[in-house]
Amino acid sequence: MRSIILSLLVFNIISIFSLAQPISKPILARTQGVLPFFEYGPGDDRLGGAKMTYMDTGVLVRVIDSLASDYIIELAPNLKAFVAKSSVRFETNQSFKPYYLSGNWKTYSDDRFDYITIAMPDRLPYRSSMQVNPNRLIIDLFGLTSNTNWITQTGIQKEIRNTWYEQLENGVLRVYVDLKGSIHWGHSIYYDTISNKLTIRVKQAPPKNIKQLFVAVDAGHGGDNSGAAGDISGKLEKELTLLYAKALEKELKKAGIKHVYMTRTIDTTLSMPERIKGLKDTMPDLLISIHFNSSSVDTVKGTSTFYRYIGFRPLTQSILKQMKGIGLTEFGNVGSFNFALSGPTDFPNCLVEVAFLSNPQDEKFILNKKNPDKVAKAIRAGIKDWSQQ
């Protein structure tokens, strides 16, 4: 028995060591699975590592090194990223090309979105960022060299003011998209299912009448993910998020909003990829995710709102302002939040941590039967103030 155990230990040590061996030369691979994403580094916390971007499947990457659970990929000569090994498959029947040249562009619109399409030689990696004052999108296309000689513009773009590009450095073609509106309503980046054409889809501003908004409401946790629990009552977060989410749904419909999408309406287990898929399939104008906070220190209290992208911050600020008006202290407005539902760029989103279940005063507020309606009214008012900017 002892020799078997020693053999297993040696095997495990060798296996771990071999997984971390450097790769002698770059290997071509493609992304796979549901919602693959790149990270800036190997760091980790309870929300996962710092995400750079979500990515399409089938995107070509250069693997240059290996860690225990991640591959290191080269996006550009001066930029690397990390990707889970389960999110890529090696491409054995394809070799590197000395250049990947861009084709020509086209911009056009329909009744809900503006589009930019770019002819691409393959599915190459990308990332996007938002700028404010003035509002702008920046999309970096990695591994691409410009061979674009014209941009065809058809019709009248309702949200895109102008678009252009520059070859930022070898292997980085940067796309600029200036926006007309004062609000970032969201954008999506994806490849055509039957070609390598890249599409940048920009959401047009909906009517300023709050009744015409399509609002998604997410009740956090659920099923086997119970979340936090009240220090005094023992009440589970998953039960409270559903109670408050249903109150918000009722308040929105009372305000005349006909289109409300609920990620869950019962106590059920729902993974983050499942929630994101449901949201991407329905494409709401905005998302509100309801949660309750907790701390190991019972004096910590207050309400807070969270966002990841700077373009979506105004929504979270507007809601926080209204939340403070119903008797809650301010814990803060938190940005660059690495929560899965804060990750999509397709629609503005706000995570609301109503109050702390670990604080006696906050817990009393949370359990008061009148307060789900008060919170719902505050969130609805915050949405209205923000959407009419």
C-alpha positions in Angstrom: 0.0 0.0 0.0 2.8 2.4 0.9 4.5 1.9 -2.5 1.3 2.5 -4.3 0.7 5.8 -2.4 4.3 6.9 -3.1 3.8 6.1 -6.8 0.6 8.1 -6.9 2.3 11.1 -5.3 5.2 10.9 -7.7 2.7 10.7 -10.6 0.8 13.7 -9.4 3.9 15.8 -8.9 5.1 14.9 -12.4 1.6 15.7 -13.8 1.5 19.1 -12.1 5.0 19.9 -13.2 4.3 18.8 -16.8 1.3 21.0 -17.0 3.4 24.0 -16.1 6.2 23.4 -18.6 6.8 26.2 -21.0 5.8 25.7 -24.6 8.9 25.7 -26.9 7.1 27.4 -29.8 3.6 29.0 -30.3 0.8 26.6 -30.9 -2.3 27.5 -32.8 -5.6 27.0 -31.0 -9.3 28.1 -31.1 -11.7 29.1 -28.4 -14.5 26.7 -27.5 -17.4 26.2 -25.1 -20.0 28.6 -23.7 -18.8 32.2 -23.1 -15.0 31.7 -23.2 -13.2 34.7 -21.8 -9.7 36.1 -21.5 -8.1 37.3 -18.3 -5.3 39.8 -17.7 -3.3 37.6 -15.4 -3.3 34.4 -13.3 -4.7 36.1 -10.2 -7.9 34.8 -8.6 -10.5 35.7 -6.0 -14.1 34.6 -5.2 -15.3 36.3 -8.5 -12.5 34.8 -10.6 -9.6 36.5 -12.2 -9.7 40.0 -13.7 -11.5 39.5 -17.0 -10.3 41.2 -20.1 -13.2 40.2 -22.4 -15.7 37.6 -23.3 -15.0 36.0 -26.7 -16.7 34.2 -29.6 -16.1 30.5 -30.1 -13.8 29.4 -32.9 -11.5 32.4 -32.4 -7.9 31.8 -33.4 -5.2 32.3 -30.7 -1.5 31.8 -30.3 -0.7 29.7 -27.2 2.8 30.5 -26.0 3.0 29.1 -22.5 1.2 26.9 -20.0 0.2 27.1 -16.4 -1.6 24.5 -14.3 -5.1 25.4 -15.4 -4.5 28.2 -18.0 -2.8 28.8 -21.3 -1.0 32.1 -21.9 -1.8 33.5 -25.3 -0.1 36.3 -27.3 -2.6 38.8 -28.5 0.0 41.3 -29.8 3.8 41.6 -29.4 3.4 43.6 -26.2 0.2 42.1 -24.8 -0.6 38.6 -23.4 -3.7 37.1 -21.9 -4.7 34.1 -19.9 -7.4 31.6 -20.9 -8.7 28.5 -19.2 -7.4 25.3 -20.8 -10.9 24.0 -21.1 -11.8 27.0 -23.3 -9.5 26.2 -26.1 -8.8 23.3 -28.5 -5.6 23.0 -30.5 -5.7 23.6 -34.3 -3.7 20.8 -35.8 -4.5 21.4 -39.5 -3.6 25.0 -39.8 -0.4 27.0 -39.7 0.4 30.6 -38.9 0.2 33.1 -41.7 2.8 35.9 -41.8 -0.1 38.5 -42.1 -3.8 38.6 -41.5 -5.1 41.4 -43.7 -8.4 43.3 -43.0 -10.9 43.7 -45.8 -13.4 46.5 -46.4 -16.1 47.8 -44.1 -19.8 48.6 -44.2 -22.1 50.5 -41.9 -25.9 50.3 -41.9 -28.9 50.3 -39.6 -32.2 48.6 -38.9 -35.0 49.7 -36.6 -33.1 48.8 -33.3 -29.4 48.7 -34.0 -26.6 50.3 -36.0 -24.0 47.9 -37.5 -20.4 47.9 -38.6 -19.2 44.9 -40.5 -15.5 44.2 -41.3 -14.3 41.6 -43.7 -11.8 39.4 -41.9 -9.3 36.7 -43.0 -10.1 34.6 -40.0 -11.8 34.8 -36.6 -9.2 36.8 -34.7 -9.4 38.0 -31.1 -10.8 41.4 -30.0 -11.6 43.4 -27.0 -13.7 46.5 -26.5 -13.9 49.5 -24.1 -16.1 52.4 -23.5 -15.2 56.1 -23.1 -17.4 58.9 -21.8 -17.6 62.7 -22.5 -17.8 62.2 -25.4 -19.2 58.7 -25.7 -17.1 56.4 -27.8 -16.4 52.7 -28.3 -12.9 51.5 -28.9 -12.4 48.0 -30.3 -8.9 46.4 -30.7 -8.5 43.7 -33.3 -5.5 41.5 -32.5 -3.3 39.9 -35.1 -4.8 42.1 -37.9 -2.9 44.3 -40.4 -4.9 46.9 -42.2 -5.7 46.4 -45.9 -9.0 48.3 -45.7 -9.3 50.8 -48.5 -12.9 52.1 -48.0 -15.8 52.2 -45.6 -19.2 52.1 -47.2 -22.0 53.8 -45.3 -25.6 53.2 -46.1 -28.7 54.9 -44.7 -28.6 57.0 -41.6 -27.1 55.7 -38.5 -29.2 56.6 -35.4 -26.5 56.0 -32.8 -23.1 55.9 -34.6 -21.8 59.4 -35.4 -18.6 58.3 -37.1 -16.2 55.4 -37.3 -12.6 55.1 -38.4 -9.5 53.1 -37.6 -5.7 53.2 -37.1 -3.0 50.6 -37.1 -2.0 51.2 -33.5 1.1 48.9 -33.7 2.1 45.7 -35.4 -0.8 43.3 -34.9 -3.3 45.7 -33.4 -5.9 47.4 -35.6 -7.9 49.9 -33.5 -11.5 50.7 -34.4 -13.1 54.0 -33.1 -16.9 54.4 -32.9 -18.2 57.8 -31.9 -21.7 57.8 -30.5 -24.4 60.4 -30.8 -26.3 59.9 -27.6 -25.5 60.8 -24.0 -26.1 57.2 -22.8 -24.2 54.0 -23.6 -27.1 51.7 -24.5 -24.8 48.7 -25.2 -22.9 47.0 -28.0 -22.2 43.4 -29.1 -19.2 42.0 -31.1 -19.5 38.7 -32.9 -18.6 36.8 -36.0 -21.0 35.8 -38.7 -22.0 32.1 -38.3 -21.0 31.1 -41.9 -18.1 33.5 -42.6 -15.3 35.4 -40.9 -17.1 38.7 -41.1 -16.9 40.6 -37.8 -19.9 42.6 -36.7 -20.0 45.4 -34.2 -23.6 46.0 -33.3 -24.5 49.2 -31.5 -27.8 49.5 -29.6 -29.9 52.6 -30.6 -31.4 54.7 -27.9 -35.0 53.6 -27.1 -37.7 56.2 -26.7 -37.3 58.3 -23.5 -40.8 57.3 -22.3 -40.0 54.8 -19.5 -43.2 52.8 -20.5 -41.4 51.8 -23.7 -38.3 50.3 -22.1 -37.7 46.6 -22.0 -36.3 45.9 -18.5 -34.7 42.6 -17.3 -34.8 41.8 -13.5 -32.5 39.2 -12.0 -33.2 37.6 -8.6 -29.7 36.7 -7.4 -28.7 33.2 -6.3 -31.4 30.5 -6.2 -31.7 26.7 -5.9 -28.6 25.2 -4.5 -26.9 28.6 -4.3 -28.5 30.1 -1.3 -26.2 33.2 -0.9 -25.9 34.9 2.4 -28.2 34.5 5.4 -29.5 37.0 8.0 -27.5 37.0 11.2 -30.6 37.2 13.4 -33.4 35.7 11.2 -31.4 33.2 9.3 -33.4 34.2 6.2 -31.7 33.2 3.0 -30.6 35.7 0.4 -32.0 33.6 -2.4 -35.5 33.9 -0.9 -35.2 37.7 -0.4 -33.8 38.4 -3.8 -36.8 36.7 -5.4 -39.2 38.6 -3.1 -37.7 41.9 -4.0 -37.3 41.1 -7.7 -41.0 40.3 -7.9 -41.8 43.6 -6.1 -39.7 45.4 -8.8 -41.5 43.5 -11.6 -44.9 44.6 -10.1 -43.7 48.2 -9.7 -42.4 48.4 -13.3 -45.6 47.0 -14.7 -47.6 49.4 -12.5 -45.5 52.2 -14.1 -46.7 51.1 -17.5 -43.7 49.1 -18.6 -45.1 46.2 -20.6 -41.9 44.3 -21.3 -40.2 42.9 -18.2 -38.0 39.8 -18.3 -37.4 37.8 -15.2 -34.3 35.5 -15.1 -36.1 33.4 -12.5 -39.5 33.4 -10.9 -39.1 30.4 -8.6 -36.5 28.9 -6.4 -34.4 27.2 -9.0 -30.7 26.6 -9.7 -29.6 28.8 -12.6 -26.0 29.1 -13.6 -24.4 32.4 -14.7 -24.0 31.2 -18.4 -27.7 30.2 -18.4 -28.7 33.7 -17.1 -26.5 35.4 -19.6 -27.8 33.3 -22.5 -31.4 34.1 -21.5 -30.5 37.8 -21.4 -28.7 37.8 -24.7 -31.5 35.9 -26.3 -34.1 38.5 -25.2 -31.8 41.6 -25.5 -33.4 43.9 -22.9 -32.8 47.6 -22.8 -31.2 47.3 -19.3 -30.7 44.8 -16.5 -31.2 45.1 -12.7 -29.8 42.4 -10.6 -31.0 42.2 -7.0 -28.7 41.0 -4.1 -28.1 41.4 -0.4 -24.7 42.1 1.1 -22.9 40.5 4.0 -19.8 41.2 6.1 -17.8 39.5 8.8 -18.1 42.8 10.8 -21.7 43.4 11.8 -21.3 47.2 12.0 -20.8 47.4 8.2 -24.0 48.5 6.6 -25.6 50.4 3.8 -26.8 50.2 0.2 -24.6 50.0 -2.8 -24.7 49.7 -6.6 -22.2 48.0 -8.9 -21.0 48.3 -12.5 -18.1 47.0 -14.6 -17.9 49.4 -17.5 -17.6 53.2 -17.2 -20.4 53.7 -19.8 -22.9 52.0 -17.5 -22.0 53.9 -14.4 -24.6 56.6 -14.7 -27.4 54.1 -14.3 -25.9 52.8 -11.1 -25.4 56.3 -9.7 -29.0 57.3 -10.5 -30.3 54.2 -8.7 -28.0 54.7 -5.7 -29.2 58.3 -5.3 -32.8 57.1 -5.1 -31.9 54.2 -2.7 -30.4 56.7 -0.2 -33.7 58.5 -0.1 -35.6 55.6 1.5 -33.8 55.5 4.8 -30.6 53.6 3.8 -27.1 54.8 4.3 -24.6 54.7 1.5 -22.1 51.9 1.3 -20.8 53.1 -2.1 -20.9 53.0 -5.9 -18.5 50.2 -7.0 -16.9 50.1 -10.4 -14.8 47.6 -12.4 -16.9 44.9 -10.7 -15.9 41.4 -11.9 -19.3 39.8 -11.5 -20.5 37.6 -14.4 -23.8 39.5 -15.0 -21.8 42.8 -15.1 -19.7 41.3 -17.9 -21.9 41.6 -21.0 -21.6 44.9 -22.9 -24.9 44.3 -24.7 -27.1 46.3 -22.4 -26.6 48.7 -19.4 -26.7 46.8 -16.1 -26.7 47.5 -12.4 -26.2 45.2 -9.5 -28.1 46.5 -6.5 -26.9 45.3 -3.1 -30.0 46.5 -1.2 -28.4 46.3 2.3 -26.4 44.1 4.6 -28.0 40.9 6.1 -25.1 40.8 8.6 -26.0 44.2 10.1 -28.9 44.2 12.6 -30.4 47.6 11.5 -30.1 46.7 7.8 -31.6 43.2 8.4 -34.5 44.8 10.1 -35.1 47.1 7.1 -34.8 44.2 4.7 -37.4 42.0 6.6 -39.9 44.9 6.9 -42.8 43.9 4.7 -43.3 47.4 3.4 -39.7 47.7 2.1 -39.7 45.5 -1.0 -42.2 48.0 -2.5 -40.1 51.0 -1.3 -37.0 49.6 -2.9 -38.9 48.8 -6.1 -40.1 52.4 -6.3 -36.6 53.7 -5.7 -35.1 51.6 -8.4 -37.9 52.5 -10.9 -37.3 56.2 -10.1 -33.6 55.8 -10.7 -34.2 54.1 -14.0 -36.5 56.9 -15.1 -34.1 59.7 -14.1 -31.2 58.0 -15.9 -33.1 57.1 -19.1 -34.4 60.7 -19.6 -30.9 62.3 -19.6 
